[in-house]
């Protein structure tokens, strides 16, 4: 069921990315007169942007029904889980209402991870990377946020996640460790979960450094993707630049960077877990 949920979340994200990118499709915009005779669509299209949003809504609703029907038939009953570091929230599938909430929150988590990754790629943009296809896609998806100052984009995950959790979880008291919570406790919970949002960057950073390590020893050609990997990994490894991590032709900086990311992330998980436990228990 977790694999099914992951695949359906991925399908929903693809629909959303397509919805965001349609305004940049030359066939969806008014074609200049000079190109009327040369740039034509093969057949008339009845496709509209709102169809994609309707598809996402239908996906979330239909999969909630599926989880309710299939999950409640399991023995024991299947329990859907959403992890927002440092907290884990469980949704029992014998209730259609809870499966609807789980479907929404599960997709919301995947949506947040996608945009946290896009935001990190935007933060790692150098002057030479502005015209790379990946960075053009990042700017399309982030919109005006891509042009924000670095300090504001760095604080955005904390503020946005804390606000989103505080607002969306407020109607569902059973999702909190204490059903009756003061406003101070709700605010503290939101701020801690907001800090946990930065942990979503761990797999992306480790993946970029892993690709950098692979590209160091295996030549994949001059594709723009690998140029982007090289540029972003150089920015990530900048704090380790002065360390003697190169021996001859062997560069151990990517390995050291991956190790450092996992150690720091593990320490952050422990600290946030302790803060969360002290808040309620």
C-alpha positions in Angstrom: 0.0 0.0 0.0 2.9 2.4 0.7 4.2 1.8 -2.9 0.7 2.4 -4.3 0.5 5.6 -2.3 3.9 6.8 -3.5 3.0 6.1 -7.1 -0.3 7.9 -6.9 1.4 10.9 -5.2 3.9 10.9 -8.0 1.1 10.9 -10.5 -0.6 13.8 -8.8 2.7 15.8 -8.7 3.2 15.2 -12.4 -0.3 16.6 -13.1 0.5 19.7 -10.9 3.9 20.3 -12.7 2.1 20.0 -16.0 -0.5 22.5 -14.8 2.2 25.0 -13.7 4.2 24.6 -17.0 1.3 25.0 -19.5 1.5 28.8 -19.5 5.0 28.5 -20.8 4.0 26.1 -23.6 4.2 28.1 -26.9 1.1 26.3 -28.3 -0.9 27.5 -25.3 0.0 31.1 -25.7 -1.0 33.5 -28.5 1.3 32.8 -31.4 3.0 35.9 -33.0 1.9 36.8 -36.4 5.3 36.1 -37.9 5.1 32.5 -36.8 1.5 31.7 -37.8 2.5 30.1 -41.0 5.3 28.0 -39.5 4.2 27.0 -36.0 0.9 25.1 -36.0 -0.7 22.5 -33.8 -1.2 19.2 -35.6 -4.9 19.0 -34.4 -7.2 21.3 -32.4 -7.0 20.7 -28.7 -9.9 20.7 -26.3 -7.6 20.4 -23.3 -7.8 23.0 -20.6 -5.7 23.7 -17.5 -8.5 23.1 -15.1 -8.7 19.6 -16.4 -5.4 18.9 -14.6 -6.6 20.3 -11.3 -9.8 18.3 -11.7 -7.7 15.2 -12.3 -5.8 15.8 -9.0 -9.0 16.3 -7.1 -10.4 13.1 -8.6 -7.2 11.2 -7.8 -7.3 12.2 -4.1 -10.9 11.3 -3.7 -10.8 8.0 -5.6 -7.7 6.8 -3.8 -9.3 7.6 -0.4 -12.2 5.4 -1.4 -9.8 2.7 -2.5 -7.8 2.8 0.7 -11.0 2.7 2.7 -12.3 -0.4 0.9 -9.1 -2.3 0.6 -7.3 -1.2 3.7 -10.2 -2.0 6.0 -10.4 -5.6 4.6 -6.9 -6.3 5.9 -6.2 -8.1 9.1 -5.1 -6.1 11.0 -6.6 -3.0 9.4 -4.1 -1.1 7.3 -2.9 2.2 8.9 -1.7 5.0 6.7 1.2 7.1 8.1 2.4 10.6 7.3 5.8 11.5 8.7 6.5 15.2 9.4 9.7 15.2 11.4 9.8 14.8 14.3 6.2 13.6 14.4 4.4 10.6 12.8 0.7 10.7 12.3 -1.4 7.6 11.8 -4.7 7.2 9.9 -6.8 4.0 10.4 -8.4 2.9 7.1 -11.7 1.7 8.6 -12.9 5.3 8.4 -13.6 7.0 5.1 -13.3 10.4 6.7 -9.8 9.6 8.0 -8.8 8.2 4.6 -9.9 11.4 2.9 -7.7 13.3 5.4 -4.8 10.9 4.9 -5.1 11.2 1.1 -4.9 15.0 1.4 -2.1 15.1 3.9 -0.1 12.4 2.1 -0.2 14.4 -1.2 0.4 17.6 0.7 3.6 16.0 2.1 4.8 15.0 -1.3 3.9 18.4 -2.7 5.9 20.1 0.1 8.9 17.9 -0.5 8.8 18.7 -4.3 8.8 22.4 -3.6 11.4 22.1 -0.9 13.7 20.4 -3.4 13.0 23.1 -6.0 13.7 25.8 -3.5 17.1 24.2 -2.6 18.0 24.0 -6.3 17.1 27.7 -6.6 19.3 28.5 -3.6 22.2 26.6 -5.3 21.9 28.5 -8.5 25.1 30.1 -9.7 25.4 32.8 -12.5 26.5 30.1 -15.0 23.5 27.9 -14.3 20.7 30.4 -15.1 20.1 29.1 -18.6 20.3 25.4 -17.9 17.0 23.5 -18.6 16.8 22.3 -15.0 17.0 25.9 -13.7 14.4 27.1 -16.2 12.1 24.4 -14.9 12.8 25.5 -11.3 12.0 29.1 -12.1 8.7 28.1 -13.9 7.5 26.1 -10.9 8.6 28.5 -8.2 7.3 31.6 -10.0 8.1 34.9 -8.2 9.7 33.0 -5.3 12.6 32.2 -7.5 13.6 35.9 -7.6 13.4 36.4 -3.8 16.6 37.1 -1.9 18.5 34.1 -0.6 17.8 34.8 3.0 14.0 34.9 2.5 14.1 31.6 0.5 16.2 30.1 3.3 13.6 31.0 5.9 10.6 30.1 3.7 10.5 26.3 4.5 10.3 27.0 8.3 7.7 29.7 8.0 5.5 28.1 5.3 5.5 24.6 6.9 4.7 25.9 10.4 1.9 28.0 9.0 0.5 25.2 6.8 0.6 22.7 9.7 -1.0 25.1 12.1 -3.9 25.9 9.8 -4.6 22.5 8.2 -4.2 20.4 11.4 -6.3 22.7 13.6 -9.7 21.1 12.8 -8.4 17.6 13.5 -7.7 17.5 17.3 -7.1 13.7 17.2 -3.9 14.3 15.1 -2.2 16.0 18.0 -0.5 14.3 21.0 -3.0 16.2 23.2 -6.5 16.7 21.9 -7.0 19.8 24.2 -4.0 22.0 23.4 -3.3 25.6 24.3 -2.5 28.1 21.7 1.1 28.2 23.0 1.5 24.4 22.5 0.0 24.6 19.0 2.4 27.3 18.1 5.4 25.4 19.5 4.4 22.3 17.7 4.1 24.1 14.4 7.5 25.8 14.8 9.2 22.4 15.6 7.5 20.7 12.6 8.6 23.7 10.5 12.2 23.2 11.5 11.9 19.5 10.6 11.0 20.6 7.0 14.7 21.2 6.3 15.4 17.5 6.8 13.6 16.9 3.4 16.8 18.3 1.8 18.9 15.4 3.1 18.2 12.9 0.3 18.5 15.6 -2.5 21.9 16.8 -1.2 23.2 13.3 -0.8 21.9 12.4 -4.2 23.6 15.4 -5.9 26.9 14.6 -4.2 26.5 10.9 -5.1 26.0 11.9 -8.8 29.0 14.2 -8.5 31.1 11.3 -7.2 29.8 9.0 -10.0 30.5 11.6 -12.7 34.1 12.0 -11.4 35.0 8.5 -12.3 32.6 7.7 -15.1 32.3 9.9 -18.2 28.7 10.5 -19.3 29.3 13.1 -21.9 28.7 16.8 -22.0 25.0 16.8 -21.3 23.6 19.9 -19.5 22.3 17.7 -16.7 25.8 16.8 -15.6 27.0 20.3 -15.9 24.2 21.3 -13.5 25.2 18.5 -11.1 28.8 19.8 -11.2 27.8 23.4 -10.5 25.4 22.7 -7.7 27.7 20.2 -6.0 30.5 22.7 -6.1 28.4 25.1 -4.1 27.4 22.4 -1.7 31.1 21.4 -1.1 32.3 25.0 -0.7 32.6 24.7 3.1 34.9 21.7 2.6 37.1 23.4 0.0 40.0 24.1 2.4 40.2 20.6 3.7 42.8 18.2 2.2 40.3 15.8 0.6 42.0 15.3 -2.7 44.8 12.7 -3.0 46.3 12.7 -6.4 43.4 12.3 -8.8 41.1 10.9 -6.2 38.6 13.4 -4.8 37.0 12.4 -1.5 35.1 15.7 -1.0 31.7 14.2 -2.3 32.0 11.3 0.1 32.9 13.6 3.0 30.0 15.8 2.1 27.5 12.9 2.1 28.8 11.7 5.4 28.5 15.1 6.9 25.0 15.6 5.6 23.8 12.3 7.2 25.5 13.0 10.5 24.1 16.5 10.8 20.6 15.3 9.7 20.7 12.5 12.3 21.7 14.9 15.0 19.0 17.3 14.0 16.4 14.5 14.1 17.4 13.6 17.6 17.3 17.2 18.8 13.9 17.9 17.3 12.6 14.6 18.6 13.7 15.5 22.1 12.1 19.0 21.8 8.9 17.5 20.6 8.8 14.9 23.3 9.5 17.5 26.0 6.7 19.6 24.6 4.0 17.0 25.2 5.3 14.2 27.4 
